[in-house]
Amino acid sequence: MSDLDTDLIVEERVTPVTNEGGDHERFAHYVKKSAILPSSVEGTPLEALCGKKWVPTRDPSKFPVCPECKEIYEGLLT
C-alpha cells in the first residue's frame, strides 16, 4: 500500500492543534488508510493532509470534504 492511499474520516471532538483558526472540525479529512485501523483500535490521533490532528469518531460521509485536504491530495496525484 503506498503512502498516497487515503480515506475519509471525520472527528467528533473539536481540538484544534494547528496555530491557525479555521473550520477543520466541520469537514471530513483525508488521512493515510494504514493509520485508520490503529486509530480506531488504540484511540491514537490521526493527522490529515491539511495538518488537522484528532481522534475520529464520526461518520465522514455526513460532512463535506475539507477543501485543503482535497487540493493537497489532487496535487499528489499529478
N, C-alpha and C positions, 0 to 999 in steps of 0.2 A: 504494500500500500504506500503510495507516495505521500509526501508532506502536503501536496496540494489537494488531497481528498478532504472535503469539508462537508459539514452537515449543518442544518439549522438547529439552534437550541435557544431557549429564552429564559430569562431569570424571573424569580418571584421576589427576591429581596433586592431592595434598592440600596446598593453600597458602592457608590462611585469610587474608583481607585485613581482615576486619572485626575490631573490638576485642573483640566478644563471642565466647565459645566456642560450640560447638554441633555439630550433626551435618550441616552443609551438604554435606560430601563424600559422604554416604550417600544423596543424593536426586538425582532428575532435576529440573532447574530450568527455569522459563520465562524465555526471552530474546526479544529482538526478532528476528523472522525475517530481516530485512535484515542482521543482524550475523553470522549463522551462516556464510555462504559466505566472507566475508573472513577470519573467524577460522580456518576450516579451511585456507584457502589460505596466509595470511600468518602464522598462528600467534599472532595477537593475542588477548589475553584478552577474554572476554565478561563482561558484568555482568547477573546475574539480577535479576528484580523484587525479590527479597529482599535484594539487595546483595552477594551472593556474586560474587567475581571469580575467573576461572580460564580456562585454555586447555583446551577439551574434547577428549577423545579416545576416550571410551567410548560404547557404545550406550545411549541413555537409556531404552529400553524394558525394560532389565534392573533398573531402580530405581524405587522408589515416587516419586510427585510430591512435591516439597517443599511441606509444608503452608502455609508462609508465602507462597511464590510463588502457590499456588493461591488463598489468601484475598485477596491483593492483586489478582490477575487478575480474580477474580469481582467484586470491588469496582469495578473499572474498567468492567465490563460493565453495571452498574446505573446 
